[in-house]
Amino acid sequence: MSDTSDTAQVLSPYAPPKVWTWNKPSGGRFANINRPVAGATHEQELPKGKHPLQLYSLGTPNGIKVTVMLEELLELGHSGAEYDAWLIRISEGMQFGSGFVGVNPNSKIPALLDYSGPEPQRVFESGSILFYLAEKFKAFLPTDLAKRTECMSWLFWQMGSAPYLGGGFGHFYAYAPVKIEYAIDRFAMEAKRELDVLNQRLANNRFIGGDDYTIADMSIWPWYGSLAKGERYDSGEFLQVHEYTHVIRWANEIEERPAVKRGRMVNRVMGPLDTQLHERHDASDFLNRTQDKLQPKSA
Ligand SMILES: N[C@@H](CCC(=O)N[C@@H](CS)C(=O)NCC(=O)O)C(=O)O
């Protein structure tokens, strides 16, 4: 191959026009919710329950981070962390309702409203929500500056890295309407590199931040724990995830935590029905849920 323009022509017949226009669906899973503009598409108030903390979410990796944190706080005895979790079905466009956009102008789950202060406080971006709750309840975030900084570095690492995994590898390997070798190669390389970053870190540390379980683990586990266990994008064999033994050891330990078992069920609409709790308003909801209340439906 002589130069980059030759390479581009060999790989793809597509020549981008001077100005991109949104004139056809992009194809692939989730194509129907993609738009090049922000803001509400319709008027839709958000429901409000009895607790100060109102969570609007869905049981995806980004959503699970927050429900795990809330259940961990409750497990520690912080009754102020009682919450109502409302289901936002993103495939039905509920993230574009005016109420939701008021809480998160970026139209993505999870989003939190805290009514415990003089004015309702909105919090969006899962990393920001984890940090907010950790500060509010003084939990799962070390106070020692060195340990706190390590924890925050890994939290930010996750927020910056997971889009390469989900939007990059997951999208092109599992969801795109065509299999593009270049894109899959590029993002498989990055997904494996990220797994190796974690594997090396966890070779000498019980948890991501060190000895203590923190919001860094809660943020990273839903994405990379399930990836290393071969549960994401049906890609276990392709990525040879069994190589990441330390990540698997860490993921197995986290999965056994009672709060994690509960948190991963909240707002979940996929998988076996007995793993789904579409809305959560009270601790007893985990016990009271019945299969016939849960209608299988896509997210
Ligand atoms: N950086 C954001 C990402 C959130 C995100 O991508 N949420 C997805 C579900 S996991 C979503 O709501 N997608 C809806 C859409 O893109 O319209 C966070 O961590 O909170």
The ligand as an SDF file (V2000), in Angstrom:
LIG
                    3D

 20 19  0  0  0  0  0  0  0  0999 V2000
  -21.1710    8.6420   29.8100 N   0  0  0  0  0  0  0  0  0  0  0  0
  -22.5360    8.3060   30.1070 C   0  0  0  0  0  0  0  0  0  0  0  0
  -23.0140    7.2800   29.1260 C   0  0  0  0  0  0  0  0  0  0  0  0
  -24.4390    6.8940   29.3630 C   0  0  0  0  0  0  0  0  0  0  0  0
  -25.0070    6.0760   28.2130 C   0  0  0  0  0  0  0  0  0  0  0  0
  -24.3740    5.8940   27.1640 O   0  0  0  0  0  0  0  0  0  0  0  0
  -26.2390    5.5960   28.3880 N   0  0  0  0  0  0  0  0  0  0  0  0
  -26.8910    4.8340   27.3320 C   0  0  0  0  0  0  0  0  0  0  0  0
  -27.3450    3.4790   27.8600 C   0  0  0  0  0  0  0  0  0  0  0  0
  -25.9990    2.5820   28.5480 S   0  0  0  0  0  0  0  0  0  0  0  0
  -28.1270    5.5880   26.8720 C   0  0  0  0  0  0  0  0  0  0  0  0
  -28.8620    6.1170   27.6650 O   0  0  0  0  0  0  0  0  0  0  0  0
  -28.3620    5.6320   25.5530 N   0  0  0  0  0  0  0  0  0  0  0  0
  -29.5020    6.2700   25.0160 C   0  0  0  0  0  0  0  0  0  0  0  0
  -29.1990    7.0870   23.7950 C   0  0  0  0  0  0  0  0  0  0  0  0
  -28.0240    7.1040   23.3690 O   0  0  0  0  0  0  0  0  0  0  0  0
  -30.1160    7.7150   23.2680 O   0  0  0  0  0  0  0  0  0  0  0  0
  -22.6310    7.7840   31.5440 C   0  0  0  0  0  0  0  0  0  0  0  0
  -21.7040    7.0760   31.9620 O   0  0  0  0  0  0  0  0  0  0  0  0
  -23.6080    8.1140   32.2450 O   0  0  0  0  0  0  0  0  0  0  0  0
  1  2  1  0
  2  3  1  0
  2 18  1  0
  3  4  1  0
  4  5  1  0
  5  6  2  0
  5  7  1  0
  7  8  1  0
  8  9  1  0
  8 11  1  0
  9 10  1  0
 11 12  2  0
 11 13  1  0
 13 14  1  0
 14 15  1  0
 15 16  2  0
 15 17  1  0
 18 19  2  0
 18 20  1  0
M  END
$$$$
